[in-house]
Amino acid sequence: MSNLRGTVRLTGVAVRAMLVLTLLLGVGYTLAITGIGQLALPWQSNGSLVDAKGRPVGGWAGGDAPLGSALIGQSFTDAKGEALPQYFQPRPSAAGKNGYDPTASGGSNLGPNNPDLVKTIAERRAAIAAREHVAASAVPADAVTASASGLDPQISPAYALLQVNRVAEARGLDASAVRSLVESRIQTRDAGFLGEERVNVLALNQALDALQR
């Protein structure tokens, strides 16, 4: 009988501890961190959204209707899914059915020798080479491969510069002006040695639009 009472007592203690910890860590902690984020960093906490003029949207930032996120890649295509020639294009995305889906972040999970991946990369390389009027060997790796998240907002300077002539022609701009704009938007390595140089595609396209207003 004493063993039964002891078991019941221990079970009651375990259940109470679970309920208390669930409330403290599962509910209280989550609410506290969310509240701190909304108060201290409202723009970042709500997706780092920007409007058509590149201004932060949401929280204390103000701004107009959001156009995209500074931290999440997006496509620049028409209603048929065709790349818009007047805009710089991002790297491919395997996140979600149509790519760039922030609720389905992920890569293709295909190995480098997978025949489907090899075929896809070859097709992408040929298509980009034709679109940019360059040799296939000039197409950089990030132009034909998706990142692990599928949501990278940046591309390499090499891929951005590869697109200069096509964008300049589509917009009726001098190629040197577009090239200078790209070069001014190159972000250096963090702390001088972390990561790689990159160009934020949304910010670059917004700067292009501003150039022609």
VOGU-3710 file (C-alpha; in Angstrom, 3 decimals, decimal comma):
1> msnlrgtvrl> 0,000/0,000/0,000  2,823/2,329/0,897  4,425/1,623/-2,466  1,197/2,613/-4,212  0,970/5,868/-2,246  4,595/6,602/-3,044  3,997/5,992/-6,744  0,928/8,230/-6,729  2,857/10,971/-4,902  5,788/10,812/-7,318
11> tgvavramlv> 3,435/10,829/-10,295  1,676/13,897/-8,903  5,019/15,665/-8,416  6,068/14,828/-11,970  2,781/16,068/-13,447  2,923/19,318/-11,458  6,559/19,879/-12,459  5,657/19,276/-16,122  2,766/21,739/-15,953  4,858/24,413/-14,211
21> ltlllgvgyt> 7,777/24,026/-16,613  5,425/24,037/-19,610  3,893/27,313/-18,432  7,255/28,873/-17,612  9,320/27,706/-20,581  6,706/26,917/-23,213  4,413/29,901/-22,646  6,065/32,474/-20,389  9,497/32,388/-22,036  8,014/32,525/-25,539
31> laitgigqla> 5,792/35,497/-24,667  8,672/37,300/-22,941  11,092/36,896/-25,858  8,385/37,860/-28,376  7,542/40,964/-26,338  11,191/41,989/-26,022  11,680/41,504/-29,757  8,628/43,612/-30,614  9,727/46,396/-28,276  13,470/46,432/-28,948
41> lpwqsngslv> 13,694/45,261/-32,589  10,213/45,555/-34,137  11,415/45,775/-37,753  13,624/42,700/-37,532  11,021/40,779/-35,524  8,402/41,285/-38,223  10,452/40,060/-41,169  12,771/42,997/-42,036  10,269/44,214/-44,639  11,016/47,123/-46,981
51> dakgrpvggw> 8,809/49,197/-49,280  9,336/50,140/-52,925  11,720/52,924/-51,912  13,852/50,619/-49,784  12,542/52,030/-46,517  11,861/49,724/-43,535  8,204/48,824/-43,053  6,473/47,890/-39,812  7,016/48,491/-36,131  8,285/51,998/-35,519
61> aggdaplgsa> 9,713/52,222/-39,023  6,598/53,409/-40,879  7,066/53,177/-44,639  4,559/52,289/-47,337  3,188/48,892/-48,389  5,879/46,179/-48,137  7,543/45,089/-51,373  9,756/42,351/-49,943  12,168/41,399/-47,190  15,774/42,478/-46,869
71> ligqsftdak> 16,609/38,990/-45,573  14,493/36,677/-47,749  15,058/36,154/-51,463  12,257/36,568/-53,974  11,721/36,142/-57,697  11,435/38,946/-60,236  9,158/37,404/-62,832  6,013/38,182/-64,801  2,616/36,493/-64,460  3,869/33,565/-66,562
81> gealpqyfqp> 6,889/33,039/-64,355  9,314/34,412/-66,934  12,285/36,418/-65,652  11,801/40,164/-66,107  14,732/41,393/-68,248  14,859/44,815/-66,581  15,657/43,312/-63,190  18,585/41,443/-61,726  17,647/37,844/-60,998  18,365/35,895/-57,788
91> rpsaagkngy> 19,878/32,446/-57,483  17,544/29,447/-57,892  15,422/28,324/-54,947  14,152/24,901/-53,883  12,051/26,338/-51,046  8,449/25,376/-51,756  6,720/24,513/-55,007  7,605/27,752/-56,789  10,695/28,658/-54,760  11,382/31,421/-52,238
101> dptasggsnl> 8,653/30,156/-49,864  9,666/31,249/-46,327  7,346/28,624/-44,823  9,150/25,815/-46,671  12,809/26,732/-46,338  15,161/24,058/-47,615  17,391/22,820/-50,402  16,937/20,055/-52,943  18,879/17,576/-50,749  20,381/16,091/-53,913
111> gpnnpdlvkt> 24,039/15,088/-53,925  26,491/16,619/-56,415  26,531/13,436/-58,503  22,774/12,995/-58,583  21,784/12,728/-62,277  18,676/14,883/-61,796  20,721/17,649/-60,200  23,448/17,404/-62,844  20,821/17,685/-65,579  19,075/20,624/-63,876
121> iaerraaiaa> 22,325/22,526/-63,439  23,275/21,964/-67,078  19,868/23,231/-68,217  20,082/26,287/-65,972  23,606/27,056/-67,147  22,570/26,876/-70,803  19,491/29,040/-70,207  21,413/31,719/-68,308  24,215/31,743/-70,867  21,633/32,311/-73,624
131> rehvaasavp> 19,817/34,982/-71,607  22,975/36,916/-70,792  24,691/36,256/-74,164  27,805/34,749/-72,598  29,614/31,436/-72,775  28,307/28,706/-70,475  31,695/28,603/-68,757  31,183/32,236/-67,649  28,086/31,423/-65,588  29,013/31,340/-61,851
141> adavtasasg> 27,987/28,511/-59,540  25,428/30,479/-57,525  23,506/31,272/-60,715  22,649/27,597/-61,214  22,515/26,152/-57,678  20,049/26,763/-54,865  21,284/27,477/-51,357  20,599/25,199/-48,380  17,773/27,490/-47,239  16,478/28,427/-50,679
151> ldpqispaya> 15,917/31,934/-49,336  19,226/33,727/-49,862  18,532/37,395/-50,702  22,025/37,892/-52,142  23,990/36,762/-55,157  27,715/36,866/-55,848  29,216/39,993/-57,411  30,187/37,802/-60,365  26,562/36,858/-61,042  25,388/40,441/-60,571
161> llqvnrvaea> 28,008/41,785/-62,984  27,123/39,068/-65,493  23,606/40,545/-65,714  24,668/44,177/-66,226  24,469/44,319/-70,024  21,037/42,685/-70,204  19,551/44,960/-67,517  21,113/48,070/-69,047  19,733/47,225/-72,485  16,239/46,481/-71,140
171> rgldasavrs> 16,160/49,810/-69,301  17,846/51,907/-71,963  20,689/52,786/-69,592  24,412/53,004/-70,153  26,053/49,736/-69,099  28,799/51,572/-67,228  26,189/53,310/-65,043  24,552/50,012/-64,168  27,944/48,429/-63,499  28,866/51,280/-61,169
181> lvesriqtrd> 25,573/50,806/-59,329  26,292/47,105/-58,859  29,813/47,787/-57,618  28,507/50,332/-55,116  26,124/47,685/-53,729  28,699/44,972/-53,093  28,706/44,029/-49,422  32,105/42,993/-48,069  32,818/40,036/-45,782  31,486/40,453/-42,247
191> agflgeervn> 34,257/41,560/-39,899  36,575/41,381/-42,882  36,793/37,571/-43,013  33,377/35,963/-42,435  31,323/34,849/-45,441  31,771/36,076/-48,987  31,226/39,315/-50,856  27,602/39,567/-52,007  24,937/41,796/-53,513  21,396/42,065/-52,149
201> vlalnqalda> 19,168/41,563/-55,200  16,088/43,375/-53,895  18,109/46,398/-52,766  19,915/46,502/-56,117  16,664/46,378/-58,092  15,171/49,098/-55,895  18,220/51,269/-56,539  17,719/50,689/-60,268  14,096/51,811/-60,078  15,141/54,887/-58,081
211> lqr> 17,745/55,692/-60,737  15,020/56,064/-63,358  12,424/57,947/-61,328
//
